[in-house]
Amino acid sequence: MGLTQEAAGTACNVSREIWGKYERGQVVPGGEVLFSFAAAGADVQYILTGVRTVGMTEPPGGYELTPRKKKLLELIEMLDESGQEEIQEKLEKIKRMKELERELADLKKNAK
């Protein structure tokens, strides 16, 4: 959905820290949180089962495909399955590094 941890937590009435624990699998969100997240546009079935709900394949308002995103998609589609998997793994590692950098920055800020 493109939400920050802060925005997702706010939508579900939990702190950014708790939301981060959900994402890391340290805590399991309860029904109220999942209900709130669904109300914000999330596909809760996909979150729980990995199977998308019909009609929930994109966020509310749709995706904006900028020229850069279109070019990236074209390049990815040219790759075979193993190439696509390699790109996905690298992007997931980059995403995780960004999350860790944000967590480190938060820890430094809170330590002051």
DSSP file (Angstrom, degrees, kcal/mol; ACC not computed):
  #  RESIDUE AA STRUCTURE BP1 BP2  ACC     N-H-->O    O-->H-N    N-H-->O    O-->H-N    TCO  KAPPA ALPHA  PHI   PSI    X-CA   Y-CA   Z-CA
    1    1 A M              0   0    0      0, 0.0    41,-0.0     0, 0.0    57,-0.0   0.000 360.0 360.0 360.0  -8.9    0.0    0.0    0.0
    2    2 A G        +     0   0    0      1,-0.2     2,-0.2    57,-0.0     0, 0.0   0.709 360.0 147.4  76.7  19.2    3.0    2.2    0.2
    3    3 A L        -     0   0    0      1,-0.1    -1,-0.2     4,-0.0     2,-0.1  -0.612  46.4-126.4 -88.3 146.9    2.4    3.2    3.8
    4    4 A T     >  -     0   0    0     -2,-0.2     4,-2.6     1,-0.1     5,-0.2  -0.407  32.1-106.5 -75.5 166.3    5.2    4.0    6.3
    5    5 A Q  H  > S+     0   0    0      1,-0.2     4,-2.6     2,-0.2     5,-0.2   0.894 123.4  53.4 -60.6 -38.1    5.1    2.1    9.5
    6    6 A E  H  > S+     0   0    0      2,-0.2     4,-2.5     1,-0.2    -1,-0.2   0.931 110.9  44.7 -61.5 -46.9    3.9    5.3   11.2
    7    7 A A  H  > S+     0   0    0      2,-0.2     4,-2.4     1,-0.2    -2,-0.2   0.898 114.6  48.2 -67.7 -40.5    1.0    5.7    8.8
    8    8 A A  H  X S+     0   0    0     -4,-2.6     4,-1.2     2,-0.2    -1,-0.2   0.925 112.9  48.6 -65.1 -43.1    0.0    2.0    9.0
    9    9 A G  H  <>S+     0   0    0     -4,-2.6     5,-2.9    -5,-0.2     4,-0.4   0.914 110.9  50.3 -62.1 -43.1    0.2    2.1   12.7
   10   10 A T  H ><5S+     0   0    0     -4,-2.5     3,-1.2     1,-0.2    -1,-0.2   0.913 107.8  53.3 -61.4 -42.9   -1.9    5.3   12.8
   11   11 A A  H 3<5S+     0   0    0     -4,-2.4    -1,-0.2     1,-0.3    -2,-0.2   0.791 117.4  38.6 -62.1 -26.6   -4.5    3.8   10.6
   12   12 A C  T 3<5S-     0   0    0     -4,-1.2    -1,-0.3    -3,-0.4    -2,-0.2   0.281 113.4-114.0-109.3   9.0   -4.8    0.8   12.9
   13   13 A N  T < 5S+     0   0    0     -3,-1.2     2,-0.3    -4,-0.4    -3,-0.2   0.855  78.8 113.2  61.2  38.1   -4.5    2.7   16.2
   14   14 A V      < -     0   0    0     -5,-2.9    -1,-0.2    -6,-0.1    -2,-0.2  -0.907  69.8 -97.0-130.7 163.6   -1.1    1.2   17.2
   15   15 A S     >  -     0   0    0     -2,-0.3     4,-2.3     1,-0.1     5,-0.1  -0.290  30.3-113.5 -75.6 163.3    2.3    2.7   17.5
   16   16 A R  H  > S+     0   0    0      1,-0.2     4,-2.5     2,-0.2     5,-0.2   0.870 118.4  56.5 -61.1 -37.1    5.0    2.6   14.8
   17   17 A E  H  > S+     0   0    0      2,-0.2     4,-1.6     1,-0.2    -1,-0.2   0.921 107.9  45.6 -63.6 -44.1    7.0    0.4   17.1
   18   18 A I  H  > S+     0   0    0      2,-0.2     4,-2.0     1,-0.2    -1,-0.2   0.914 111.0  53.7 -64.7 -41.8    4.2   -2.2   17.4
   19   19 A W  H  X S+     0   0    0     -4,-2.3     4,-2.3     1,-0.2    -2,-0.2   0.910 106.2  53.0 -59.8 -40.9    3.7   -2.0   13.6
   20   20 A G  H  X S+     0   0    0     -4,-2.5     4,-1.9     1,-0.2    -1,-0.2   0.877 106.5  52.8 -60.5 -37.7    7.4   -2.8   13.1
   21   21 A K  H  X>S+     0   0    0     -4,-1.6     5,-2.3     2,-0.2     6,-1.2   0.869 107.0  52.5 -66.5 -35.9    7.0   -5.8   15.4
   22   22 A Y  H ><5S+     0   0    0     -4,-2.0     3,-1.1     1,-0.2    -2,-0.2   0.949 110.2  48.2 -60.5 -47.6    4.1   -7.0   13.2
   23   23 A E  H 3<5S+     0   0    0     -4,-2.3    -2,-0.2     1,-0.3    -1,-0.2   0.837 112.6  48.0 -63.7 -33.6    6.3   -6.7   10.1
   24   24 A R  H 3<5S-     0   0    0     -4,-1.9    -1,-0.3    -5,-0.2    -2,-0.2   0.505 113.1-118.1 -85.6  -3.3    9.1   -8.6   11.8
   25   25 A G  T <<5S+     0   0    0     -3,-1.1    -3,-0.2    -4,-0.6    -2,-0.1   0.676  81.6 120.7  77.1  16.7    6.8  -11.4   12.9
   26   26 A Q  S   <S+     0   0    0     -5,-2.3     2,-0.3    -6,-0.2    -4,-0.2   0.745  78.8  25.8 -82.5 -24.4    7.6  -10.7   16.6
   27   27 A V  S    S-     0   0    0     -6,-1.2    -2,-0.2    -9,-0.1    -1,-0.2  -0.986  75.4-134.8-138.6 144.3    3.9   -9.9   17.4
   28   28 A V        -     0   0    0     -2,-0.3     2,-0.1    -3,-0.1    -6,-0.1  -0.890  27.1-123.4-102.4 126.7    0.7  -11.1   15.8
   29   29 A P        -     0   0    0      0, 0.0     2,-0.1     0, 0.0   -10,-0.0  -0.396  26.2-129.4 -68.8 145.4   -1.9   -8.4   15.2
   30   30 A G     >  -     0   0    0     -2,-0.1     4,-2.3     1,-0.1     5,-0.2  -0.206  31.3 -89.2 -84.7-179.5   -5.4   -9.0   16.7
   31   31 A G  H  > S+     0   0    0      1,-0.2     4,-2.8     2,-0.2     5,-0.2   0.857 123.7  54.6 -60.7 -39.7   -8.7   -8.9   15.0
   32   32 A E  H  > S+     0   0    0      2,-0.2     4,-2.3     1,-0.2    -1,-0.2   0.903 110.0  47.2 -63.8 -40.4   -9.3   -5.2   15.7
   33   33 A V  H  > S+     0   0    0      2,-0.2     4,-2.5     1,-0.2    -2,-0.2   0.939 113.8  47.1 -66.0 -46.3   -6.0   -4.2   14.1
   34   34 A L  H  X S+     0   0    0     -4,-2.3     4,-2.4     1,-0.2    -2,-0.2   0.892 111.5  51.7 -63.1 -38.9   -6.7   -6.4   11.0
   35   35 A F  H  X S+     0   0    0     -4,-2.8     4,-2.2     2,-0.2    -1,-0.2   0.929 111.5  47.0 -61.5 -45.4  -10.2   -4.9   10.8
   36   36 A S  H  X S+     0   0    0     -4,-2.3     4,-1.2     2,-0.2    -2,-0.2   0.886 111.7  50.6 -64.0 -39.2   -8.8   -1.4   10.9
   37   37 A F  H  <>S+     0   0    0     -4,-2.5     5,-2.4     2,-0.2     4,-0.2   0.889 109.6  50.3 -67.7 -38.6   -6.1   -2.3    8.3
   38   38 A A  H ><5S+     0   0    0     -4,-2.4     3,-1.6     1,-0.2    -1,-0.2   0.902 107.5  54.1 -63.6 -40.2   -8.8   -3.7    6.0
   39   39 A A  H 3<5S+     0   0    0     -4,-2.2    -1,-0.2     1,-0.3    -2,-0.2   0.789 104.0  56.3 -64.1 -26.5  -10.8   -0.5    6.4
   40   40 A A  T 3<5S-     0   0    0     -4,-1.2    -1,-0.3    -3,-0.2    -2,-0.2   0.496 132.8 -91.5 -82.8  -4.1   -7.7    1.4    5.3
   41   41 A G  T < 5S+     0   0    0     -3,-1.6    -3,-0.2     1,-0.3    -2,-0.1   0.462  77.7 142.5 112.0   2.4   -7.7   -0.7    2.1
   42   42 A A      < -     0   0    0     -5,-2.4     2,-1.2    -6,-0.1    -1,-0.3  -0.449  54.6-125.0 -77.5 149.8   -5.5   -3.6    2.9
   43   43 A D     >  -     0   0    0      1,-0.2     4,-1.8    -2,-0.1     3,-0.3  -0.773  29.7-178.4 -92.1  91.3   -6.2   -7.1    1.6
   44   44 A V  H  > S+     0   0    0     -2,-1.2     4,-2.4     1,-0.2     5,-0.2   0.834  78.5  59.8 -65.2 -33.6   -6.3   -8.9    5.0
   45   45 A Q  H  >>S+     0   0    0      1,-0.2     4,-2.9     2,-0.2     6,-0.6   0.923 106.6  47.9 -59.3 -42.1   -6.9  -12.3    3.3
   46   46 A Y  H  >5S+     0   0    0     -3,-0.3     4,-1.8     3,-0.2    -2,-0.2   0.902 110.2  51.9 -64.7 -41.2   -3.6  -11.9    1.4
   47   47 A I  H  <5S+     0   0    0     -4,-1.8    -1,-0.2     1,-0.2    -2,-0.2   0.906 118.9  36.1 -60.8 -42.0   -1.8  -10.9    4.6
   48   48 A L  H  <5S+     0   0    0     -4,-2.4    -2,-0.2    -5,-0.1    -1,-0.2   0.837 136.7  14.6 -82.7 -34.2   -3.1  -14.0    6.4
   49   49 A T  H  <5S-     0   0    0     -4,-2.9    -3,-0.2    -5,-0.2    -2,-0.2   0.620  89.7-119.8-119.7 -17.7   -3.0  -16.6    3.6
   50   50 A G  S  <<S+     0   0    0     -4,-1.8     2,-0.5    -5,-0.6    -4,-0.2   0.508  79.1 116.1  83.5   4.1   -1.0  -15.3    0.7
   51   51 A V        -     0   0    0     -6,-0.6    -1,-0.3     0, 0.0    -2,-0.2  -0.932  64.9-128.2-109.8 125.8   -4.1  -15.5   -1.5
   52   52 A R        -     0   0    0     -2,-0.5     2,-0.3    -6,-0.1     5,-0.1  -0.429  17.0-120.4 -74.4 144.1   -5.4  -12.2   -2.9
   53   53 A T    >   -     0   0    0      3,-0.2     3,-2.4    -2,-0.1    -1,-0.1  -0.656  42.3 -97.3 -76.5 136.5   -9.1  -11.3   -2.5
   54   54 A V  T 3  S+     0   0    0     -2,-0.3    -1,-0.1     1,-0.3     0, 0.0  -0.334 112.6  19.4 -56.8 131.4  -10.7  -10.8   -5.9
   55   55 A G  T 3  S+     0   0    0     -3,-0.0    -1,-0.3     1,-0.0     3,-0.2   0.433 103.1  93.0  87.2  -1.1  -10.7   -7.1   -6.7
   56   56 A M    <   +     0   0    0     -3,-2.4    -3,-0.2     1,-0.1   -13,-0.1  -0.154  43.2 114.6-115.2  37.8   -8.0   -6.3   -4.2
   57   57 A T  S    S+     0   0    0     -5,-0.1    -1,-0.1     2,-0.1    -3,-0.1   0.549  79.2  31.4 -87.1  -6.3   -5.0   -6.5   -6.5
   58   58 A E  S    S-     0   0    0     -3,-0.2     3,-0.1     4,-0.0    -1,-0.1  -0.985  90.9 -95.6-145.8 157.2   -4.1   -2.9   -6.2
   59   59 A P    >   -     0   0    0      0, 0.0     3,-2.7     0, 0.0   -18,-0.1  -0.210  58.7 -75.6 -68.1 161.3   -4.4   -0.2   -3.5
   60   60 A P  T 3  S+     0   0    0      0, 0.0    -4,-0.0     0, 0.0   -18,-0.0  -0.329 126.0  25.3 -54.4 134.6   -7.3    2.2   -3.4
   61   61 A G  T 3  S-     0   0    0     -3,-0.1     0, 0.0     2,-0.1     0, 0.0   0.302 115.7-112.7  89.3 -10.4   -6.8    4.8   -6.1
   62   62 A G    <   -     0   0    0     -3,-2.7     2,-0.4    -4,-0.1    -4,-0.0  -0.053  42.9 -55.0  77.1 178.7   -4.7    2.3   -8.1
   63   63 A Y        -     0   0    0      2,-0.0     2,-0.8    -5,-0.0    -2,-0.1  -0.773  42.2-135.4 -95.9 139.3   -1.0    2.4   -9.0
   64   64 A E        -     0   0    0     -2,-0.4     2,-1.1     1,-0.0     5,-0.1  -0.863  17.3-156.5 -93.2 113.7    0.6    5.4  -10.6
   65   65 A L        -     0   0    0     -2,-0.8    -2,-0.0     4,-0.1    -1,-0.0  -0.759  12.4-168.7 -94.4  96.5    2.8    4.0  -13.4
   66   66 A T     >  -     0   0    0     -2,-1.1     4,-2.6     1,-0.1     5,-0.2  -0.325  39.9-100.1 -73.0 164.8    5.4    6.8  -14.0
   67   67 A P  H  > S+     0   0    0      0, 0.0     4,-2.2     0, 0.0     5,-0.2   0.878 125.5  52.5 -54.6 -38.1    7.6    6.4  -17.0
   68   68 A R  H  > S+     0   0    0      2,-0.2     4,-2.4     1,-0.2     5,-0.2   0.928 109.9  47.2 -64.9 -44.5   10.4    5.1  -14.8
   69   69 A K  H  > S+     0   0    0      1,-0.2     4,-2.5     2,-0.2    -1,-0.2   0.899 111.2  52.0 -63.9 -40.3    8.2    2.4  -13.2
   70   70 A K  H  X S+     0   0    0     -4,-2.6     4,-2.4     2,-0.2    -1,-0.2   0.920 110.1  48.7 -60.4 -44.0    6.9    1.4  -16.7
   71   71 A K  H  X S+     0   0    0     -4,-2.2     4,-2.4    -5,-0.2    -2,-0.2   0.914 110.8  50.4 -63.6 -43.1   10.5    1.0  -17.9
   72   72 A L  H  X S+     0   0    0     -4,-2.4     4,-2.6     1,-0.2    -1,-0.2   0.925 110.8  49.2 -60.8 -44.4   11.5   -1.0  -14.8
   73   73 A L  H  X S+     0   0    0     -4,-2.5     4,-2.6     1,-0.2    -2,-0.2   0.904 109.9  51.6 -61.9 -41.4    8.5   -3.3  -15.4
   74   74 A E  H  X S+     0   0    0     -4,-2.4     4,-1.0     1,-0.2    -1,-0.2   0.923 111.7  46.9 -60.4 -44.3    9.4   -3.8  -19.1
   75   75 A L  H  X S+     0   0    0     -4,-2.4     4,-0.6     1,-0.2     3,-0.4   0.904 112.6  48.9 -65.6 -41.5   12.9   -4.7  -18.1
   76   76 A I  H >< S+     0   0    0     -4,-2.6     3,-1.3     1,-0.2    -1,-0.2   0.906 107.4  55.1 -65.1 -40.9   11.8   -7.1  -15.4
   77   77 A E  H 3< S+     0   0    0     -4,-2.6    -1,-0.2     1,-0.3    -2,-0.2   0.746 100.3  61.5 -65.3 -22.2    9.3   -8.8  -17.8
   78   78 A M  H 3< S+     0   0    0     -4,-1.0    -1,-0.3    -3,-0.4    -2,-0.2   0.701  91.0  87.8 -75.2 -18.9   12.2   -9.4  -20.3
   79   79 A L  S << S-     0   0    0     -3,-1.3     2,-0.1    -4,-0.6    -3,-0.0  -0.419  82.0-116.5 -79.4 153.3   14.0  -11.6  -17.7
   80   80 A D     >  -     0   0    0     -2,-0.1     4,-2.4     1,-0.1     5,-0.2  -0.275  43.3 -89.2 -76.6 176.8   13.4  -15.3  -17.2
   81   81 A E  H  > S+     0   0    0      1,-0.2     4,-2.5     2,-0.2     5,-0.2   0.882 127.8  50.1 -59.5 -41.5   11.9  -16.6  -14.0
   82   82 A S  H  > S+     0   0    0      1,-0.2     4,-2.1     2,-0.2    -1,-0.2   0.882 110.6  50.4 -67.3 -35.4   15.2  -17.0  -12.3
   83   83 A G  H  > S+     0   0    0      2,-0.2     4,-2.2    -3,-0.2    -2,-0.2   0.897 110.8  49.1 -65.7 -40.5   16.3  -13.5  -13.2
   84   84 A Q  H  X S+     0   0    0     -4,-2.4     4,-2.6     2,-0.2    -2,-0.2   0.902 110.5  50.7 -64.8 -40.6   13.0  -12.1  -11.9
   85   85 A E  H  X S+     0   0    0     -4,-2.5     4,-2.6     2,-0.2    -2,-0.2   0.896 109.2  51.5 -63.6 -39.5   13.5  -14.0   -8.6
   86   86 A E  H  X S+     0   0    0     -4,-2.1     4,-2.2     2,-0.2    -2,-0.2   0.917 111.1  47.1 -63.6 -43.5   17.1  -12.7   -8.3
   87   87 A I  H  X S+     0   0    0     -4,-2.2     4,-2.6     2,-0.2    -2,-0.2   0.921 112.0  50.9 -63.1 -43.8   15.8   -9.1   -8.8
   88   88 A Q  H  X S+     0   0    0     -4,-2.6     4,-2.5     1,-0.2    -2,-0.2   0.927 109.7  50.0 -60.9 -45.2   13.1   -9.7   -6.2
   89   89 A E  H  X S+     0   0    0     -4,-2.6     4,-2.0     1,-0.2    -1,-0.2   0.916 112.1  47.9 -59.9 -43.5   15.5  -11.0   -3.7
   90   90 A K  H  X S+     0   0    0     -4,-2.2     4,-2.3     1,-0.2    -1,-0.2   0.911 111.9  49.2 -65.2 -41.8   17.8   -8.0   -4.2
   91   91 A L  H  X S+     0   0    0     -4,-2.6     4,-2.6     1,-0.2    -1,-0.2   0.887 109.9  51.5 -65.2 -38.0   14.9   -5.6   -3.9
   92   92 A E  H  X S+     0   0    0     -4,-2.5     4,-2.4     2,-0.2    -1,-0.2   0.882 109.6  50.3 -65.9 -36.9   13.7   -7.3   -0.7
   93   93 A K  H  X S+     0   0    0     -4,-2.0     4,-2.4     2,-0.2    -2,-0.2   0.909 110.9  48.7 -65.5 -41.7   17.3   -7.0    0.8
   94   94 A I  H  X S+     0   0    0     -4,-2.3     4,-2.3     2,-0.2    -2,-0.2   0.924 111.2  50.3 -62.8 -43.9   17.4   -3.3   -0.1
   95   95 A K  H  X S+     0   0    0     -4,-2.6     4,-2.3     1,-0.2    -2,-0.2   0.924 110.9  49.0 -59.6 -45.2   13.9   -2.8    1.5
   96   96 A R  H  X S+     0   0    0     -4,-2.4     4,-2.6     1,-0.2    -1,-0.2   0.895 109.5  51.9 -63.1 -40.0   15.1   -4.6    4.7
   97   97 A M  H  X S+     0   0    0     -4,-2.4     4,-2.5     2,-0.2    -1,-0.2   0.908 109.2  50.2 -63.0 -41.4   18.3   -2.5    4.8
   98   98 A K  H  X S+     0   0    0     -4,-2.3     4,-2.2     2,-0.2    -2,-0.2   0.906 110.6  50.0 -62.6 -41.3   16.1    0.7    4.5
   99   99 A E  H  X S+     0   0    0     -4,-2.3     4,-2.5     2,-0.2    -2,-0.2   0.921 111.4  48.4 -62.1 -44.2   13.9   -0.6    7.4
  100  100 A L  H  X S+     0   0    0     -4,-2.6     4,-2.7     1,-0.2    -2,-0.2   0.885 109.4  52.8 -64.5 -38.5   17.0   -1.3    9.5
  101  101 A E  H  X S+     0   0    0     -4,-2.5     4,-2.4     2,-0.2    -1,-0.2   0.910 110.5  47.5 -62.7 -41.5   18.4    2.1    8.8
  102  102 A R  H  X S+     0   0    0     -4,-2.2     4,-2.5     2,-0.2    -2,-0.2   0.910 112.2  49.6 -65.2 -41.7   15.1    3.7    9.9
  103  103 A E  H  X S+     0   0    0     -4,-2.5     4,-2.6     2,-0.2    -2,-0.2   0.911 111.3  49.4 -63.3 -41.8   15.0    1.5   13.1
  104  104 A L  H  X S+     0   0    0     -4,-2.7     4,-2.6     2,-0.2    -2,-0.2   0.913 110.6  49.9 -62.5 -43.3   18.6    2.5   13.8
  105  105 A A  H  X S+     0   0    0     -4,-2.4     4,-2.5     2,-0.2    -2,-0.2   0.909 111.3  49.3 -62.2 -41.4   17.8    6.2   13.3
  106  106 A D  H  X S+     0   0    0     -4,-2.5     4,-2.7     2,-0.2    -2,-0.2   0.909 110.5  50.2 -63.2 -42.2   14.8    5.8   15.7
  107  107 A L  H  X S+     0   0    0     -4,-2.6     4,-1.6     2,-0.2    -2,-0.2   0.919 111.8  47.9 -62.3 -43.4   17.0    4.1   18.3
  108  108 A K  H  X S+     0   0    0     -4,-2.6     4,-0.7     2,-0.2    -2,-0.2   0.911 112.7  48.9 -62.9 -41.5   19.6    6.9   18.0
  109  109 A K  H >< S+     0   0    0     -4,-2.5     3,-0.8     1,-0.2    -2,-0.2   0.911 113.4  46.4 -65.2 -41.7   16.8    9.5   18.3
  110  110 A N  H 3< S+     0   0    0     -4,-2.7    -1,-0.2     1,-0.2    -2,-0.2   0.731 105.1  61.5 -73.6 -21.8   15.3    7.8   21.3
  111  111 A A  H 3<        0   0    0     -4,-1.6    -1,-0.2     1,-0.2    -2,-0.2   0.666 360.0 360.0 -77.4 -16.1   18.7    7.4   23.0
  112  112 A K    <<        0   0    0     -3,-0.8    -1,-0.2    -4,-0.7    -2,-0.1   0.493 360.0 360.0 -76.6 360.0   19.2   11.1   23.2
